[in-house]
């Protein structure tokens, strides 16, 4: 028995504020555990000192086991995953990403990646609306939408999905003609299959979300495959010819529109030019009318001389007086060239020049006076 035995109040150092002895602390804990389980007591009800080391080890083992049990219930869910918590096999809740804890041996977990996209292919021969046999195939992409429904509503979600796909595909193909399926209606019946499949899965509640349904090129039966290949080629040629025609139209029509616009504008300009020219000539003669009224002989003579001058200026004829009796040198080639270079552009210009000269001649002068006519009479 040691000096610091709990049954004796002997302290070998005589101090009162010494730290507690670890052996004493473990013994007390062992005593309490023994008292709790009802054994380890002697006839006097005291803990037997020979069992104290084993009891301490039991307590330590219990504490360690408890800690391990607590730590073993901690789990972490990744960002792309979800976990289903079960308690005695019954669904409790669905937890998302992050750390979580469940009591061991009471609850369990099922962790599933819900963001992973899976796919499968389905193909079969079916009857169309016009009672033709056709081979169709499609690829379906899907992922888990509701983990609880995916795990507990149906026994095999993938098999249910394939059956729903078959049902939706047969429903769409049965209401579509063979020509639409094989040629230009593939995208349309693919969208119809996806809509029908989504509706069926919503009714089944299997927790699967359809991402995409990609229809593959449909094929006719082998016996008529060549004829349908020709039909498909004809359809493609038709589309190609249409695109070529649209390209030609887009290239030619703007040019034609531009030419038509240019011709219309030129016609309008020519019309305005002719009208204005006619108005100018009319105004020219109207401006000569008062002068002619006052002096008709002089005005007529002057107009005659101006007209003859305009005509003879453009003429290539040369008048020679034969009575002169002298030799004349006429460089005809140079004269003709000079005449061509000095030609007036239009008779209207000559008329305008004549009108200007007459206006200058008669400007500010009173021509209303007696003049001598060809017969010598005076007026």
VOPAGU-2260 file (C-alpha; in pm, 1 decimal, decimal comma):
REM VOPAGU-2260
SITE   aa  ch    i         X         Y         Z
SITE  UNK   A    0       0,0       0,0       0,0
SITE  UNK   A    1     151,4     335,8     -99,6
SITE  UNK   A    2     172,6     652,1      92,2
SITE  UNK   A    3     -90,1     816,6    -123,3
SITE  UNK   A    4    -341,4     535,1    -100,5
SITE  UNK   A    5    -697,0     670,1    -119,8
SITE  UNK   A    6    -794,8     483,4     195,7
SITE  UNK   A    7    -533,4     665,6     397,2
SITE  UNK   A    8    -481,6    1028,5     436,6
SITE  UNK   A    9    -103,9    1008,5     431,4
SITE  UNK   A   10      76,0    1256,0     214,0
SITE  UNK   A   11     453,9    1192,7     202,9
SITE  UNK   A   12     526,1    1553,3     107,4
SITE  UNK   A   13     288,2    1717,2     349,3
SITE  UNK   A   14     158,0    1961,8      94,1
SITE  UNK   A   15    -210,7    2040,7      53,4
SITE  UNK   A   16    -210,2    2199,8    -295,4
SITE  UNK   A   17     -42,8    1921,1    -489,7
SITE  UNK   A   18    -187,1    1819,2    -835,6
SITE  UNK   A   19    -418,1    1514,2    -836,8
SITE  UNK   A   20    -259,6    1178,9    -893,0
SITE  UNK   A   21    -345,1    1023,4   -1234,6
SITE  UNK   A   22    -362,2     681,4   -1083,9
SITE  UNK   A   23    -622,4     804,8    -841,4
SITE  UNK   A   24    -828,2     966,1   -1117,7
SITE  UNK   A   25    -834,6     647,6   -1326,4
SITE  UNK   A   26    -925,0     442,3   -1022,5
SITE  UNK   A   27   -1219,8     663,8    -948,1
SITE  UNK   A   28   -1337,4     639,0   -1306,1
SITE  UNK   A   29   -1297,2     264,8   -1293,5
SITE  UNK   A   30   -1493,6     253,2    -971,4
SITE  UNK   A   31   -1780,9     446,0   -1124,4
SITE  UNK   A   32   -1790,3     219,1   -1428,2
SITE  UNK   A   33   -1789,3     -88,8   -1206,0
SITE  UNK   A   34   -2064,9      57,8    -993,7
SITE  UNK   A   35   -2267,1     133,6   -1306,7
SITE  UNK   A   36   -2242,0    -225,3   -1432,5
SITE  UNK   A   37   -2291,3    -371,9   -1080,1
SITE  UNK   A   38   -1979,2    -585,3   -1045,2
SITE  UNK   A   39   -1621,6    -556,5    -925,7
SITE  UNK   A   40   -1717,0    -500,2    -562,5
SITE  UNK   A   41   -1594,9    -700,0    -271,0
SITE  UNK   A   42   -1792,8    -802,4      35,8
SITE  UNK   A   43   -1744,7    -456,9     177,8
SITE  UNK   A   44   -1865,9    -286,8    -137,1
SITE  UNK   A   45   -1527,4    -143,3    -228,2
SITE  UNK   A   46   -1346,7    -174,2    -553,8
SITE  UNK   A   47   -1083,5    -437,0    -559,0
SITE  UNK   A   48    -747,1    -288,7    -620,1
SITE  UNK   A   49    -623,2    -583,7    -826,2
SITE  UNK   A   50    -883,7    -518,0   -1099,6
SITE  UNK   A   51    -811,3    -146,6   -1143,7
SITE  UNK   A   52    -561,9    -164,0   -1438,2
SITE  UNK   A   53    -798,7    -378,9   -1645,5
SITE  UNK   A   54   -1089,3    -149,0   -1573,5
SITE  UNK   A   55    -892,8     151,9   -1689,9
SITE  UNK   A   56    -815,9     -20,9   -2016,4
SITE  UNK   A   57   -1184,6    -100,7   -2062,5
SITE  UNK   A   58   -1276,9     263,5   -2011,2
SITE  UNK   A   59   -1013,4     376,9   -2256,7
SITE  UNK   A   60   -1129,5     120,7   -2509,8
SITE  UNK   A   61   -1489,5     234,8   -2470,1
SITE  UNK   A   62   -1391,6     597,9   -2519,4
SITE  UNK   A   63   -1183,3     513,6   -2827,1
SITE  UNK   A   64   -1462,8     302,7   -2976,4
SITE  UNK   A   65   -1713,0     581,0   -2916,5
SITE  UNK   A   66   -1488,7     833,6   -3085,7
SITE  UNK   A   67   -1434,1     601,3   -3381,2
SITE  UNK   A   68   -1806,9     543,6   -3411,5
SITE  UNK   A   69   -1869,7     915,9   -3416,8
SITE  UNK   A   70   -1596,5     981,2   -3671,4
SITE  UNK   A   71   -1706,4     694,4   -3893,4
SITE  UNK   A   72   -2044,5     858,3   -3940,1
SITE  UNK   A   73   -1892,2    1164,2   -4112,2
SITE  UNK   A   74   -1896,4    1167,9   -4492,1
SITE  UNK   A   75   -1849,6    1431,7   -4764,1
SITE  UNK   A   76   -2060,8    1465,8   -5076,9
SITE  UNK   A   77   -1886,2    1602,8   -5389,5
SITE  UNK   A   78   -2033,1    1897,7   -5584,6
SITE  UNK   A   79   -2163,3    1673,5   -5865,3
SITE  UNK   A   80   -2319,7    1421,0   -5624,7
SITE  UNK   A   81   -2618,4    1379,9   -5398,0
SITE  UNK   A   82   -2667,6    1138,6   -5107,8
SITE  UNK   A   83   -2977,5     959,3   -4985,0
SITE  UNK   A   84   -2999,3     901,2   -4607,3
SITE  UNK   A   85   -3167,1     578,1   -4491,6
SITE  UNK   A   86   -3256,5     491,1   -4134,8
SITE  UNK   A   87   -3318,4     121,7   -4079,0
SITE  UNK   A   88   -3370,0      99,2   -4457,2
SITE  UNK   A   89   -3632,7     374,6   -4472,3
SITE  UNK   A   90   -3579,6     690,4   -4676,5
SITE  UNK   A   91   -3520,0     996,4   -4460,2
SITE  UNK   A   92   -3385,8    1275,9   -4680,5
SITE  UNK   A   93   -3165,3    1373,2   -4973,3
SITE  UNK   A   94   -2858,8    1584,1   -4898,3
SITE  UNK   A   95   -2647,4    1787,3   -5136,0
SITE  UNK   A   96   -2274,8    1861,7   -5159,3
SITE  UNK   A   97   -2076,6    1920,0   -4838,4
SITE  UNK   A   98   -1991,6    1740,8   -4513,1
SITE  UNK   A   99   -2262,2    1539,2   -4337,1
SITE  UNK   A  100   -2291,4    1300,5   -4040,7
SITE  UNK   A  101   -2509,1     997,0   -3976,2
SITE  UNK   A  102   -2513,0     762,7   -3674,1
SITE  UNK   A  103   -2345,5     436,2   -3758,0
SITE  UNK   A  104   -2539,5     106,1   -3746,8
SITE  UNK   A  105   -2861,8     308,6   -3744,8
SITE  UNK   A  106   -2845,3     507,8   -4065,0
SITE  UNK   A  107   -2680,4     448,8   -4400,2
SITE  UNK   A  108   -2617,4     651,7   -4713,9
SITE  UNK   A  109   -2623,5     610,0   -5092,6
SITE  UNK   A  110   -2410,2     859,1   -5284,1
SITE  UNK   A  111   -2479,2     897,5   -5658,8
SITE  UNK   A  112   -2337,7    1132,7   -5923,7
SITE  UNK   A  113   -2643,9    1318,4   -6052,3
SITE  UNK   A  114   -2463,7    1548,3   -6301,2
SITE  UNK   A  115   -2316,6    1272,2   -6515,2
SITE  UNK   A  116   -2481,2    1250,7   -6856,6
SITE  UNK   A  117   -2544,8     895,7   -6977,8
SITE  UNK   A  118   -2659,9     783,6   -7321,2
SITE  UNK   A  119   -2786,2     478,2   -7500,7
SITE  UNK   A  120   -2902,2     389,0   -7850,2
SITE  UNK   A  121   -3224,6     229,0   -7959,3
SITE  UNK   A  122   -3316,7      92,4   -8303,4
SITE  UNK   A  123   -3605,3    -111,6   -8441,4
SITE  UNK   A  124   -3822,1    -170,3   -8747,4
SITE  UNK   A  125   -4164,1      -9,0   -8733,7
SITE  UNK   A  126   -4468,3      58,8   -8950,7
SITE  UNK   A  127   -4534,4     411,4   -9068,6
SITE  UNK   A  128   -4864,4     588,2   -9119,3
SITE  UNK   A  129   -4881,0     476,1   -9482,4
SITE  UNK   A  130   -4813,0     113,0   -9376,0
SITE  UNK   A  131   -4451,0      97,2   -9489,2
SITE  UNK   A  132   -4178,8     -79,5   -9294,9
SITE  UNK   A  133   -3885,1     138,8   -9196,9
SITE  UNK   A  134   -3574,7      92,9   -8981,0
SITE  UNK   A  135   -3531,8     380,0   -8735,6
SITE  UNK   A  136   -3268,2     447,8   -8471,2
SITE  UNK   A  137   -3200,1     722,8   -8221,1
SITE  UNK   A  138   -2959,2     813,3   -7940,3
SITE  UNK   A  139   -3090,8     935,1   -7605,0
SITE  UNK   A  140   -2891,5    1139,5   -7352,7
SITE  UNK   A  141   -3019,1    1154,9   -6996,9
SITE  UNK   A  142   -2918,5    1224,8   -6636,2
SITE  UNK   A  143   -3066,0    1179,6   -6289,0
SITE  UNK   A  144   -3309,2    1454,5   -6196,6
SITE  UNK   A  145   -3466,9    1328,9   -5870,5
SITE  UNK   A  146   -3247,0    1083,0   -5677,6
SITE  UNK   A  147   -3528,6     960,2   -5452,2
SITE  UNK   A  148   -3754,7     871,7   -5747,3
SITE  UNK   A  149   -3461,3     719,8   -5936,2
SITE  UNK   A  150   -3372,8     482,4   -5648,7
SITE  UNK   A  151   -3708,7     389,9   -5499,7
SITE  UNK   A  152   -3995,7     442,8   -5749,6
SITE  UNK   A  153   -3900,9     176,2   -6004,5
SITE  UNK   A  154   -3692,5    -138,2   -5987,6
SITE  UNK   A  155   -3481,6     -64,3   -6300,3
SITE  UNK   A  156   -3487,5     297,3   -6421,6
SITE  UNK   A  157   -3274,1     228,3   -6730,8
SITE  UNK   A  158   -3498,2     -52,8   -6847,4
SITE  UNK   A  159   -3806,3     160,5   -6788,0
SITE  UNK   A  160   -3643,7     438,3   -6989,7
SITE  UNK   A  161   -3579,9     204,4   -7283,2
SITE  UNK   A  162   -3938,0      81,6   -7277,6
SITE  UNK   A  163   -4066,8     438,5   -7267,3
SITE  UNK   A  164   -3839,0     527,4   -7559,4
SITE  UNK   A  165   -3974,3     236,3   -7762,5
SITE  UNK   A  166   -4331,8     338,9   -7688,4
SITE  UNK   A  167   -4272,6     705,6   -7779,1
SITE  UNK   A  168   -4085,6     614,9   -8098,9
SITE  UNK   A  169   -4355,4     375,3   -8219,3
SITE  UNK   A  170   -4623,9     632,0   -8147,9
SITE  UNK   A  171   -4447,5     900,6   -8353,4
SITE  UNK   A  172   -4345,9     672,4   -8641,5
SITE  UNK   A  173   -4696,2     530,2   -8660,1
SITE  UNK   A  174   -4837,1     879,8   -8717,6
SITE  UNK   A  175   -4575,1     987,1   -8977,4
SITE  UNK   A  176   -4541,3     892,6   -9342,3
SITE  UNK   A  177   -4237,5     713,7   -9478,4
SITE  UNK   A  178   -4136,8    1006,2   -9698,6
SITE  UNK   A  179   -4129,9    1244,9   -9401,6
SITE  UNK   A  180   -3921,4    1007,0   -9193,1
SITE  UNK   A  181   -3664,4     928,5   -9460,8
SITE  UNK   A  182   -3625,8    1267,3   -9629,7
SITE  UNK   A  183   -3697,6    1605,1   -9473,4
SITE  UNK   A  184   -3894,3    1524,1   -9158,2
SITE  UNK   A  185   -3617,3    1368,6   -8946,9
SITE  UNK   A  186   -3566,7    1670,7   -8723,7
SITE  UNK   A  187   -3941,4    1710,6   -8676,8
SITE  UNK   A  188   -4010,6    1351,0   -8573,5
SITE  UNK   A  189   -3702,1    1356,8   -8349,1
SITE  UNK   A  190   -3847,5    1651,1   -8155,7
SITE  UNK   A  191   -4183,4    1473,6   -8137,8
SITE  UNK   A  192   -4019,6    1163,3   -7990,0
SITE  UNK   A  193   -3842,3    1374,1   -7727,5
SITE  UNK   A  194   -4163,8    1551,5   -7625,1
SITE  UNK   A  195   -4355,2    1224,9   -7602,0
SITE  UNK   A  196   -4073,7    1059,0   -7404,6
SITE  UNK   A  197   -4056,9    1344,8   -7155,1
SITE  UNK   A  198   -4432,9    1321,1   -7100,1
SITE  UNK   A  199   -4417,0     944,0   -7040,0
SITE  UNK   A  200   -4129,8     976,6   -6791,8
SITE  UNK   A  201   -4319,7    1246,4   -6603,3
SITE  UNK   A  202   -4607,3    1001,8   -6563,3
SITE  UNK   A  203   -4375,7     718,5   -6455,8
SITE  UNK   A  204   -4183,0     942,9   -6209,1
SITE  UNK   A  205   -3855,7     754,9   -6241,4
SITE  UNK   A  206   -3640,3    1059,3   -6167,2
SITE  UNK   A  207   -3469,1    1080,7   -6508,2
SITE  UNK   A  208   -3430,7    1400,5   -6709,0
SITE  UNK   A  209   -3394,7    1374,4   -7089,1
SITE  UNK   A  210   -3116,9    1593,5   -7224,7
SITE  UNK   A  211   -3138,5    1529,0   -7596,7
SITE  UNK   A  212   -3287,3    1284,9   -7847,2
SITE  UNK   A  213   -3085,1    1256,4   -8168,5
SITE  UNK   A  214   -3260,5    1068,6   -8450,2
SITE  UNK   A  215   -3035,8     876,1   -8685,4
SITE  UNK   A  216   -3096,1     851,6   -9063,2
SITE  UNK   A  217   -3387,3     615,9   -9124,2
SITE  UNK   A  218   -3351,2     337,6   -9378,6
SITE  UNK   A  219   -3604,4     161,6   -9591,2
SITE  UNK   A  220   -3619,4    -219,2   -9607,4
SITE  UNK   A  221   -3341,3    -386,0   -9804,1
SITE  UNK   A  222   -3568,9    -484,8  -10092,5
SITE  UNK   A  223   -3649,1    -123,6  -10181,6
SITE  UNK   A  224   -3334,2      43,2  -10045,9
SITE  UNK   A  225   -3202,0     138,8  -10391,7
SITE  UNK   A  226   -3524,5     313,4  -10488,7
SITE  UNK   A  227   -3530,6     511,4  -10165,7
SITE  UNK   A  228   -3166,0     605,7  -10210,0
SITE  UNK   A  229   -3259,2     751,6  -10546,4
SITE  UNK   A  230   -3548,3     939,2  -10385,8
SITE  UNK   A  231   -3319,3    1083,0  -10120,8
SITE  UNK   A  232   -3068,9    1186,8  -10387,6
SITE  UNK   A  233   -3348,8    1355,6  -10584,4
SITE  UNK   A  234   -3453,0    1545,6  -10272,9
SITE  UNK   A  235   -3096,6    1660,9  -10216,4
SITE  UNK   A  236   -3067,9    1767,3  -10581,5
SITE  UNK   A  237   -3391,4    1961,7  -10545,9
SITE  UNK   A  238   -3254,7    2148,6  -10244,6
SITE  UNK   A  239   -2928,7    2216,5  -10426,1
SITE  UNK   A  240   -3106,9    2352,4  -10734,8
SITE  UNK   A  241   -3324,8    2572,5  -10517,5
SITE  UNK   A  242   -3021,6    2714,8  -10342,2
SITE  UNK   A  243   -2852,3    2779,8  -10675,7
SITE  UNK   A  244   -3165,6    2953,6  -10804,1
SITE  UNK   A  245   -3182,6    3169,7  -10491,7
SITE  UNK   A  246   -2815,3    3260,8  -10532,3
SITE  UNK   A  247   -2872,0    3353,4  -10897,7
SITE  UNK   A  248   -3175,7    3558,3  -10801,4
SITE  UNK   A  249   -2980,3    3738,8  -10531,4
SITE  UNK   A  250   -2708,8    3819,3  -10785,7
SITE  UNK   A  251   -2924,4    3922,7  -11085,3
SITE  UNK   A  252   -3225,7    4095,1  -10930,3
SITE  UNK   A  253   -3031,6    4381,6  -10766,8
SITE  UNK   A  254   -2855,2    4451,9  -11096,9
SITE  UNK   A  255   -3185,6    4450,4  -11285,4
SITE  UNK   A  256   -3342,3    4678,7  -11026,4
SITE  UNK   A  257   -3048,5    4916,7  -11055,1
SITE  UNK   A  258   -3071,0    4921,3  -11435,0
SITE  UNK   A  259   -3445,0    4980,5  -11422,0
SITE  UNK   A  260   -3395,2    5265,9  -11177,8
SITE  UNK   A  261   -3124,8    5416,7  -11398,1
SITE  UNK   A  262   -3344,3    5392,7  -11710,4
SITE  UNK   A  263   -3635,8    5554,7  -11529,8
SITE  UNK   A  264   -3416,7    5838,2  -11407,7
SITE  UNK   A  265   -3271,2    5889,4  -11756,3
SITE  UNK   A  266   -3622,6    5891,9  -11902,5
SITE  UNK   A  267   -3731,0    6150,4  -11648,2
SITE  UNK   A  268   -3424,4    6360,8  -11721,6
SITE  UNK   A  269   -3480,4    6334,4  -12098,9
SITE  UNK   A  270   -3845,7    6425,8  -12054,2
SITE  UNK   A  271   -3754,0    6731,3  -11852,2
SITE  UNK   A  272   -3486,4    6822,7  -12106,0
SITE  UNK   A  273   -3726,4    6802,2  -12401,0
SITE  UNK   A  274   -3995,3    6995,5  -12217,9
SITE  UNK   A  275   -3755,0    7266,1  -12110,0
SITE  UNK   A  276   -3605,8    7283,0  -12458,8
SITE  UNK   A  277   -3951,7    7319,7  -12612,5
SITE  UNK   A  278   -4037,3    7586,7  -12360,7
SITE  UNK   A  279   -3713,8    7765,1  -12443,4
SITE  UNK   A  280   -3780,8    7757,9  -12817,5
SITE  UNK   A  281   -4135,1    7875,3  -12757,2
SITE  UNK   A  282   -4009,8    8156,8  -12537,4
SITE  UNK   A  283   -3758,2    8247,3  -12808,7
SITE  UNK   A  284   -4024,0    8288,0  -13075,9
SITE  UNK   A  285   -4255,8    8462,6  -12831,8
SITE  UNK   A  286   -3980,3    8712,5  -12755,9
SITE  UNK   A  287   -3943,8    8783,3  -13131,1
SITE  UNK   A  288   -4315,4    8835,7  -13179,7
SITE  UNK   A  289   -4327,1    9195,5  -13047,5
SITE  UNK   A  290   -4028,6    9289,3  -13266,7
SITE  UNK   A  291   -4185,1    9124,9  -13569,6
SITE  UNK   A  292   -4509,9    9305,9  -13503,0
SITE  UNK   A  293   -4332,0    9640,3  -13501,9
SITE  UNK   A  294   -4100,4    9572,9  -13799,6
SITE  UNK   A  295   -4201,7    9260,9  -13983,5
SITE  UNK   A  296   -3981,1    9313,9  -14290,8
SITE  UNK   A  297   -3660,5    9382,4  -14103,3
SITE  UNK   A  298   -3723,4    9103,1  -13857,5
SITE  UNK   A  299   -3807,2    8851,2  -14129,1
SITE  UNK   A  300   -3501,2    8955,7  -14329,2
SITE  UNK   A  301   -3278,6    8923,2  -14027,1
SITE  UNK   A  302   -3421,8    8583,2  -13937,4
SITE  UNK   A  303   -3370,2    8469,9  -14296,3
SITE  UNK   A  304   -3008,7    8581,1  -14297,5
SITE  UNK   A  305   -2940,1    8412,4  -13960,7
SITE  UNK   A  306   -3100,0    8090,9  -14080,8
SITE  UNK   A  307   -2893,7    8095,1  -14402,2
SITE  UNK   A  308   -2580,4    8165,0  -14203,2
SITE  UNK   A  309   -2649,4    7870,1  -13972,5
SITE  UNK   A  310   -2719,1    7642,0  -14267,5
SITE  UNK   A  311   -2425,6    7749,2  -14481,7
SITE  UNK   A  312   -2190,9    7727,7  -14184,8
SITE  UNK   A  313   -2259,2    7355,7  -14165,6
SITE  UNK   A  314   -2249,3    7306,6  -14542,2
SITE  UNK   A  315   -1936,8    7169,1  -14715,1
SITE  UNK   A  316   -2015,2    7337,8  -15047,3
SITE  UNK   A  317   -1799,8    7623,3  -15174,8
SITE  UNK   A  318   -1944,0    7891,8  -15405,7
SITE  UNK   A  319   -1706,5    8043,7  -15660,7
SITE  UNK   A  320   -1782,7    8343,1  -15876,7
SITE  UNK   A  321   -1695,8    8228,6  -16229,0
SITE  UNK   A  322   -1696,4    8585,1  -16365,8
SITE  UNK   A  323   -1399,8    8684,1  -16158,3
SITE  UNK   A  324   -1163,6    8528,7  -16410,9
SITE  UNK   A  325    -885,0    8473,3  -16161,0
SITE  UNK   A  326    -721,4    8151,3  -16050,3
SITE  UNK   A  327    -820,1    8042,9  -15701,8
SITE  UNK   A  328    -632,6    7802,4  -15475,2
SITE  UNK   A  329    -872,0    7611,3  -15257,3
SITE  UNK   A  330    -724,9    7365,7  -14997,4
SITE  UNK   A  331   -1037,8    7158,5  -14976,7
SITE  UNK   A  332    -905,7    6905,9  -14726,1
SITE  UNK   A  333    -817,5    7174,3  -14472,0
SITE  UNK   A  334   -1135,4    7363,4  -14534,5
SITE  UNK   A  335   -1341,3    7052,9  -14473,8
SITE  UNK   A  336   -1151,9    6981,5  -14154,0
SITE  UNK   A  337   -1204,9    7332,4  -14029,4
SITE  UNK   A  338   -1571,4    7311,6  -14113,0
SITE  UNK   A  339   -1607,7    6991,7  -13917,7
SITE  UNK   A  340   -1429,5    7138,7  -13615,1
SITE  UNK   A  341   -1636,4    7456,0  -13620,4
SITE  UNK   A  342   -1975,5    7292,7  -13657,4
SITE  UNK   A  343   -2237,4    7418,1  -13421,9
SITE  UNK   A  344   -2374,1    7153,4  -13179,0
SITE  UNK   A  345   -2745,3    7196,1  -13248,2
SITE  UNK   A  346   -2972,4    7418,8  -13452,7
SITE  UNK   A  347   -3123,2    7535,8  -13128,6
SITE  UNK   A  348   -2795,1    7700,0  -13038,7
SITE  UNK   A  349   -2793,2    7883,7  -13365,6
SITE  UNK   A  350   -3146,0    7996,0  -13302,2
SITE  UNK   A  351   -3050,1    8117,1  -12958,4
SITE  UNK   A  352   -2752,9    8305,4  -13102,3
SITE  UNK   A  353   -2978,1    8455,6  -13365,2
SITE  UNK   A  354   -3226,0    8557,0  -13103,7
SITE  UNK   A  355   -2948,8    8711,5  -12897,6
SITE  UNK   A  356   -2812,7    8902,5  -13194,5
SITE  UNK   A  357   -3161,4    9022,2  -13284,1
SITE  UNK   A  358   -3224,6    9121,6  -12926,8
SITE  UNK   A  359   -2895,3    9310,8  -12924,2
SITE  UNK   A  360   -2975,7    9463,8  -13259,2
SITE  UNK   A  361   -3318,7    9579,3  -13161,8
SITE  UNK   A  362   -3251,3    9646,3  -12795,0
SITE  UNK   A  363   -3362,8    9996,8  -12705,7
SITE  UNK   A  364   -3450,5   10088,0  -13064,7
SITE  UNK   A  365   -3787,3   10176,3  -13207,4
SITE  UNK   A  366   -3829,9    9970,3  -13521,6
SITE  UNK   A  367   -4184,1   10086,1  -13582,1
SITE  UNK   A  368   -4086,0   10311,8  -13877,1
SITE  UNK   A  369   -4153,5   10298,7  -14253,5
SITE  UNK   A  370   -3920,8   10057,5  -14421,5
SITE  UNK   A  371   -3859,5    9977,8  -14784,6
SITE  UNK   A  372   -3988,7    9647,7  -14905,4
SITE  UNK   A  373   -3873,4    9445,2  -15199,4
SITE  UNK   A  374   -4114,1    9625,9  -15430,4
SITE  UNK   A  375   -3985,7    9968,5  -15331,1
SITE  UNK   A  376   -4304,2   10066,2  -15152,2
SITE  UNK   A  377   -4290,3   10239,8  -14819,2
SITE  UNK   A  378   -4506,4   10163,3  -14529,4
